[in-house]
Amino acid sequence: MVGTGLAGASAAASLAELGYKVKAFCFQDSPRRAHSIAAQGGINAAKNYKNDGDSVFRLFYDTIKGGDFRAREANVYRLADVSRNIIDQCVAQGVPFARDYGGLLDNRSFGGSQVIRTFMPVGKPDNSCCLVPYQALERQMGLGNVKCILATKWLM
Ligand SMILES: Cc1cc2nc3c(=O)[nH]c(=O)nc-3n(C[C@H](O)[C@H](O)[C@H](O)COP(=O)(O)OP(=O)(O)OC[C@H]3O[C@@H](n4cnc5c(N)ncnc54)[C@H](O)[C@@H]3O)c2cc1C
């Protein structure tokens, strides 16, 4: 795995959980320094839990429009399509998303979209979307299933 941000850390930890021996190449002194640590708003997913007309196509369209029609459409469609599974992956890995009083995952309105589709971590820090995969990665490192290698060392 090259990179240990949200994507790399969660993938490395998940692969290790499945029984693979993973080498994770990290560019900085800590996976926590990845860009992912800056994100604090939450993750948009077209689960339509609020029953307000959301759909994969609507998230795709909002994202294309939000990117001033400059994003690669195939990639954005894939993002919208897998958005629902990503929430489940995060929950399974331990991200403490906000829940309503009934215990179900809650959503908030975020980012100017016309539907309510943002899954947000509770409390502070809000960046637990990144911290949780990082902890899952550390757990697998502790178990000896992931070896984290500093890229600065392997580049030398
Ligand atoms: C201020 C801010 C707020 C944001 N808020 C939100 C939000 O609310 N909701 C949302 O969904 N998104 C948000 N985003 C976007 C989101 O954070 C990113 O899209 C996401 O974190 C990208 O994750 P990643 O794992 O793909 O990349 P990164 O987190 O950038 O991880 C990539 C990793 O790869 C490493 N790397 C790069 N090259 C090499 C190499 N050659 N060898 C080894 N390692 C390498 C990097 O050092 C880094 O650790 C926000 C972004 C910012 C900056």
The ligand as an ORCA input file, in Angstrom:
! r2SCAN-3c Opt
* xyz 0 1
  C      -9.301     21.209      4.914
  C      -9.944     20.019      4.247
  C     -11.222     19.671      4.607
  C     -11.832     18.586      4.015
  N     -13.090     18.240      4.427
  C     -13.683     17.158      3.903
  C     -14.953     16.745      4.369
  O     -15.538     17.340      5.252
  N     -15.518     15.644      3.815
  C     -14.888     14.936      2.814
  O     -15.453     13.927      2.363
  N     -13.669     15.311      2.356
  C     -13.066     16.389      2.870
  N     -11.827     16.754      2.408
  C     -11.212     15.950      1.348
  C     -10.636     14.657      1.941
  O      -9.904     14.984      3.106
  C      -9.719     13.963      0.933
  O     -10.375     13.760     -0.279
  C      -9.290     12.595      1.459
  O      -8.818     12.721      2.786
  C      -8.213     11.968      0.590
  O      -7.781     10.778      1.222
  P      -6.626      9.926      0.607
  O      -6.312      8.800      1.563
  O      -6.982      9.548     -0.792
  O      -5.387     10.934      0.471
  P      -4.375     11.602      1.611
  O      -5.036     11.776      2.943
  O      -3.798     12.772      0.917
  O      -3.324     10.447      1.772
  C      -2.356     10.174      0.802
  C      -1.118      9.675      1.524
  O      -0.189      9.205      0.552
  C       1.096      9.652      0.916
  N       1.948      9.600     -0.262
  C       1.897     10.340     -1.379
  N       2.854      9.971     -2.231
  C       3.532      8.960     -1.642
  C       4.629      8.146     -2.024
  N       5.241      8.309     -3.205
  N       5.072      7.210     -1.173
  C       4.451      7.020      0.029
  N       3.410      7.761      0.441
  C       2.962      8.708     -0.386
  C       0.870     11.028      1.486
  O       1.960     11.439      2.247
  C      -0.387     10.774      2.323
  O      -0.053     10.287      3.598
  C     -11.168     17.841      3.006
  C      -9.872     18.188      2.649
  C      -9.264     19.260      3.257
  C      -7.852     19.624      2.851
*
